[in-house]
Amino acid sequence: MELVSPAGNLEKLKYAYLFGADAVYIGIRNFSLRAKAENFEWDDYEKVASCKPAGKKLYCALNIFFHNLDLDRLSENFDRLSQYPFDVFIISDLGALKLVKTRFPKARLHLSTQANCINREAASLYRDLGFSRIILGRETRLDDIAEIKARVGIELEVFAHGAMCLAYSGRCFLSRYMADRSANTGDCAHSCRWKYRVLEEEERKGEYFPVVQGENFTSILSSRDLCMIGHLRELEDAGVDAVKIEGRMKSVYYTAIVTRAYRKALDSLGGRDVPELASYIEELYKVSHREFSTGFFFDKEVIEKPTLKSYIRNYEFVGCIGRRKGNDRFELVVKNQILAGDVIEYIGPDLLYLEDKEFTLYDENGDKVVKADHGKYYEIETNKNLKEGYILRRKS
């Protein structure tokens, strides 16, 4: 099965490919359902092309629902869109489909999950409209996937990991109501994941009845996260052609660790020997996440109940290794402050993790320093065998 990973900016694009994605999906600003991701501008095509390795694929998410003005802006920018090395357009709106097919008659088209395709008749209709792959709605059961594959014979892609939505495939007005940010135009404030106190009594202003989990307030509307890494064989047997990771708005650390875990699991499923496979899978629990579930694939009872816990964060992403500057010295891209003496871990595409506390930090003048802050130039020196692109983390 193909592994499809998210990239909300250029840095995440590089790391998605580096850590094992077969294909990466990105959005163009104002035309993608992740408006708060940095996304890509119309003129970023040269930078994107330089990051795309030979043999890898790049997918363009044009998956908003278009108003008339949106269609006009899309048409006006087709020439610049054509400069991107896109292999596929991901579309949910049939009006946009018509325009894209007219301008790019040979382009491969994938139906966005936002179109809520969950049955064989809808899949057949979309196939006849020109889609070569359907990204099924998250609500599709595993036995329904098998039937769609057998009856329709089209490529199928499913989300296998990441955030789930309290509403039906993102069709929600809660964010718009509470924060004036519409989820249906890619601007969701994730109001369902906020922490709430309820029941203010009229005569007791400011006094609330707390919904408690242990000593902490719970996210009473928040769904569990999806994790299907232990069920890839079942997905393959059902006829799934591609598994997708959610998370264009999440960190480089998330992109790398989750992509790597699924890469290793898929390689093992394909018959390759993957040393320490169980440990790579365990790394998923070291990325910020909510309680994991198997979504709607087997039994909807679990996913339809909100999680009683907020995010689980055991590790902190602190930086990335840049270009080599000497035998044991590298550029250091700092994401969160690093102190001399911290116990940090290096992570690579094929390096589970490597602990280090004997490193030395240098500033832009080459002077030793005791801390490195985000936004400034630093170098790191260590006797560990590092490579450009490794990630740094430490325990929270």
C-alpha positions in Angstrom: 0.0 0.0 0.0 1.1 3.5 -0.7 2.0 5.7 2.3 0.6 9.3 2.0 1.9 11.9 4.5 1.0 15.5 5.2 3.0 18.7 4.7 1.8 22.1 5.8 5.0 23.8 4.7 8.3 23.3 2.9 10.2 22.0 6.0 7.5 19.3 6.6 7.5 18.4 3.0 11.2 17.6 3.2 10.8 15.5 6.3 7.8 13.6 5.1 9.9 12.4 2.1 13.0 11.9 4.2 11.3 9.7 6.8 9.6 7.4 4.2 6.5 8.8 2.5 5.7 7.5 -1.0 3.5 10.6 -1.6 2.9 13.9 0.2 -0.2 16.0 0.0 0.0 19.8 0.3 -2.4 22.7 0.1 -2.3 26.0 -1.8 -3.3 28.9 0.3 -7.0 29.6 0.4 -7.9 26.5 -1.5 -7.2 23.8 1.1 -9.2 22.6 4.2 -6.3 23.4 6.5 -6.3 27.2 6.4 -4.2 27.5 9.5 -1.4 25.4 8.1 1.2 27.6 6.5 0.4 26.1 3.1 2.1 27.1 -0.1 1.8 30.2 -2.2 1.2 30.2 -5.9 4.9 31.0 -6.7 6.5 28.4 -4.4 6.7 25.8 -7.2 10.4 26.0 -7.7 11.1 25.4 -4.0 8.6 22.5 -3.9 10.1 21.0 -7.1 13.6 21.1 -5.5 12.3 19.0 -2.5 10.6 16.3 -4.5 12.8 13.2 -4.8 12.8 11.1 -8.0 10.2 8.4 -7.8 8.1 10.1 -5.1 4.7 11.7 -5.7 3.2 15.1 -4.8 -0.6 15.6 -4.3 -2.4 18.9 -4.4 -5.4 19.4 -2.0 -7.9 21.7 -3.7 -10.5 20.4 -1.3 -12.5 23.4 -0.1 -16.1 23.8 -1.3 -15.9 26.6 -3.8 -18.1 29.8 -4.0 -18.2 31.6 -7.4 -15.4 34.0 -6.4 -13.2 31.0 -5.4 -13.7 29.4 -8.8 -12.7 32.7 -10.5 -9.5 32.9 -8.4 -8.7 29.3 -9.2 -9.1 29.8 -12.9 -7.0 33.0 -12.8 -4.1 31.0 -11.2 -4.1 27.9 -13.4 -0.9 28.9 -15.2 1.0 29.2 -11.9 -0.6 26.0 -10.6 0.6 24.2 -13.7 4.3 25.0 -12.7 4.0 22.7 -9.7 5.2 19.1 -10.1 1.8 17.7 -9.0 0.9 14.1 -9.8 -2.7 14.4 -8.5 -5.3 16.9 -7.6 -7.5 16.1 -4.6 -11.0 17.6 -5.1 -14.3 17.6 -3.3 -16.3 20.2 -5.2 -17.8 19.2 -8.5 -17.6 22.7 -9.9 -13.8 22.7 -9.3 -13.7 19.3 -10.8 -15.1 20.6 -14.1 -12.6 23.5 -14.2 -9.6 21.3 -13.4 -10.6 18.6 -15.9 -10.9 21.3 -18.6 -7.5 22.9 -17.8 -5.7 19.7 -17.0 -7.4 17.0 -19.1 -4.7 14.4 -18.4 -4.4 15.0 -14.6 -5.1 12.2 -12.2 -7.9 13.1 -9.8 -8.6 11.9 -6.3 -11.9 12.5 -4.5 -11.4 14.2 -1.2 -12.6 12.6 2.0 -14.6 15.8 2.5 -17.0 14.6 -0.2 -18.2 11.9 2.3 -18.1 9.0 -0.1 -18.9 5.9 2.0 -20.9 3.5 -0.3 -20.5 1.6 -3.6 -23.1 3.6 -5.6 -21.4 6.9 -4.8 -18.0 5.4 -5.5 -19.3 4.2 -8.9 -20.7 7.6 -9.7 -17.4 9.4 -8.8 -15.4 6.9 -10.9 -17.6 7.6 -13.9 -17.0 11.4 -13.4 -13.3 10.8 -13.9 -11.8 10.2 -10.4 -9.1 7.5 -10.3 -9.0 7.2 -6.5 -11.5 7.8 -3.7 -10.4 8.9 -0.3 -13.2 7.4 1.6 -15.1 9.2 4.4 -13.7 8.3 7.8 -17.1 6.7 8.7 -16.6 3.8 6.3 -16.6 0.4 7.9 -14.0 -2.2 6.9 -16.5 -4.6 5.4 -18.0 -1.7 3.3 -14.5 -0.9 2.0 -14.1 -4.5 0.9 -17.5 -4.4 -0.9 -16.7 -1.0 -2.6 -13.5 -2.4 -3.9 -15.1 -5.6 -5.2 -18.0 -3.9 -6.8 -16.5 -0.7 -8.2 -12.8 -1.6 -8.7 -11.5 1.9 -8.1 -8.4 2.8 -6.1 -9.2 3.4 -2.4 -7.4 5.5 0.1 -8.2 5.7 3.8 -7.0 7.8 6.8 -5.0 5.4 9.0 -3.7 7.8 11.6 -4.4 11.2 13.2 -7.1 13.4 14.5 -10.8 12.5 14.1 -13.7 14.9 14.0 -16.6 15.1 16.4 -18.9 15.9 13.4 -19.5 13.9 10.3 -16.3 14.2 8.2 -15.8 17.8 9.2 -19.3 19.2 8.5 -19.5 21.1 11.7 -20.6 24.6 12.8 -19.3 24.5 16.4 -16.1 26.4 15.6 -18.0 29.0 13.6 -20.5 29.5 16.4 -17.9 29.7 19.2 -14.9 31.4 17.5 -16.2 32.8 14.2 -13.9 30.4 12.3 -15.6 28.0 9.8 -14.4 24.4 9.7 -16.0 24.2 6.3 -13.5 26.6 4.8 -10.5 25.1 6.5 -10.4 27.5 9.5 -11.5 25.2 12.3 -10.6 26.4 15.8 -11.0 22.8 17.2 -13.6 24.0 19.7 -14.5 20.4 20.4 -11.1 19.9 22.0 -11.3 22.8 24.4 -11.5 22.2 28.1 -14.9 23.1 29.5 -16.7 23.8 32.8 -20.4 23.6 32.8 -23.6 24.6 34.7 -23.3 28.1 36.0 -26.2 28.6 38.3 -28.0 32.0 37.8 -27.7 33.1 41.4 -24.1 32.0 41.7 -22.3 33.8 38.9 -18.8 32.5 38.2 -19.4 29.2 40.1 -19.2 26.2 37.8 -19.8 22.5 38.1 -16.5 21.0 36.8 -16.3 17.9 34.7 -13.3 16.2 36.3 -11.0 13.4 35.2 -8.6 12.8 38.0 -7.3 16.3 38.9 -7.7 17.8 35.5 -10.7 19.1 33.5 -11.6 17.0 30.6 -12.2 17.8 26.9 -15.8 16.6 27.0 -16.5 16.9 23.3 -13.1 15.7 22.0 -12.9 12.5 19.9 -10.1 10.0 20.2 -7.3 9.9 17.7 -7.1 7.3 15.0 -4.3 4.7 14.9 -4.5 1.7 12.5 -0.8 0.7 12.5 -1.7 -2.6 14.1 -4.3 -3.4 11.5 -2.6 -2.7 8.2 -3.1 -6.3 7.1 -6.8 -6.0 7.5 -6.8 -2.8 5.4 -4.8 -4.4 2.7 -7.0 -7.5 2.6 -10.1 -5.2 2.3 -8.6 -3.7 -0.9 -7.1 -0.4 0.4 -4.5 1.0 -2.0 -3.1 3.8 0.1 -3.0 4.7 3.8 -3.0 8.4 4.7 -1.7 10.3 7.8 -3.6 13.3 9.0 -1.7 16.3 10.2 -0.7 19.2 7.9 -1.0 21.6 10.9 1.1 19.4 13.2 4.9 19.7 13.8 7.9 18.4 11.8 8.4 16.0 14.7 4.9 14.5 14.3 5.3 14.3 10.5 8.7 12.5 10.8 7.9 10.1 13.6 4.5 9.0 12.4 5.6 8.6 8.8 8.6 6.6 9.9 6.5 4.2 12.0 4.1 3.5 9.2 6.9 3.2 6.7 8.5 0.5 8.8 5.2 -1.3 9.4 4.4 -1.3 5.7 7.8 -2.5 4.8 7.4 -5.4 7.2 4.0 -6.1 5.8 5.6 -6.3 2.3 8.0 -9.0 3.5 11.1 -6.9 4.3 13.1 -7.5 7.5 12.7 -4.5 9.8 14.8 -4.7 12.9 13.2 -3.1 16.0 9.8 -2.8 14.3 8.0 -2.9 17.6 10.1 -0.1 19.0 9.5 2.1 15.9 5.7 1.5 16.4 6.1 2.4 20.1 7.5 5.8 19.0 3.9 6.8 18.0 3.2 7.1 21.7 6.0 9.6 22.1 4.2 12.1 19.8 1.5 14.4 21.2 -1.8 12.6 20.8 -5.1 11.9 22.3 -6.3 8.4 23.2 -5.9 6.1 20.2 -8.8 4.2 18.6 -9.5 2.3 15.4 -12.2 4.8 14.4 -15.2 3.4 12.5 -13.3 0.5 10.8 -14.5 -2.1 13.3 -16.9 -0.7 15.8 -18.2 2.8 16.0 -19.1 2.6 19.7 -15.7 3.7 20.9 -15.1 6.6 18.5 -18.6 8.0 19.1 -17.8 8.5 22.8 -15.6 11.5 23.6 -12.2 10.9 25.2 -11.9 11.5 28.9 -8.3 12.7 28.5 -6.6 15.7 26.9 -3.4 15.4 24.8 -0.7 13.1 26.0 2.7 14.8 25.6 5.7 13.0 27.0 8.4 14.4 24.7 9.3 17.8 23.4 10.6 18.6 19.9 13.6 20.8 20.3 15.4 21.0 16.9 16.8 19.6 13.7 20.3 18.8 12.5 21.3 21.0 9.5 24.4 20.9 7.3 27.7 19.5 8.4 30.2 22.2 9.4 33.1 20.1 10.4 33.9 16.5 11.4 31.8 16.6 14.5 29.9 19.9 14.1 26.6 20.6 12.5 24.2 23.5 12.0 21.4 23.4 14.6 17.9 24.5 13.8 16.4 25.3 17.2 12.7 24.8 17.8 12.6 25.0 21.6 15.3 26.2 23.9 18.2 23.8 24.4 20.5 24.0 27.5 24.0 22.6 27.8 23.6 19.5 29.8 20.2 18.6 28.6 19.6 15.0 27.9 18.5 15.0 24.3 17.8 12.3 21.8 18.6 12.2 18.1 16.2 10.5 15.7 16.7 9.5 12.1 14.9 7.7 9.3 16.7 4.5 10.3 17.9 5.5 13.7 15.4 4.7 16.5 17.0 7.2 18.9 20.4 8.0 20.3 20.8 9.7 23.6 23.4 12.5 24.2 24.3 14.9 27.0 27.9 15.6 26.1 27.3 18.0 23.2 28.6 21.5 22.9 26.7 24.5 21.6 28.2 27.4 19.6 26.7 30.7 18.6 27.1 32.5 15.2 30.5 33.9 16.2 31.8 30.4 17.1 31.7 31.0 20.8 30.6 28.3 23.2 27.2 29.1 24.8 25.2 27.4 27.6 21.8 27.7 25.8 20.4 27.9 22.3 17.1 29.8 21.6 14.7 29.5 18.7 15.2 32.0 15.9 19.0 32.4 16.2 21.9 30.7 14.5 23.7 27.9 16.4 25.9 24.9 15.8 26.2 21.7 17.8 29.3 19.6 18.3 29.1 16.0 19.4 31.0 12.7 19.1 27.7 10.9 18.0 27.4 9.8 14.4 24.9 12.3 13.1 23.4 13.1 9.7 21.7 16.1 8.2 18.0 15.8 8.8 18.1 14.1 12.2 15.5 15.4 14.7 16.2 16.3 18.4 13.8 15.8 21.3 13.9 15.6 25.0 11.5 14.2 27.7 8.9 16.7 28.8 
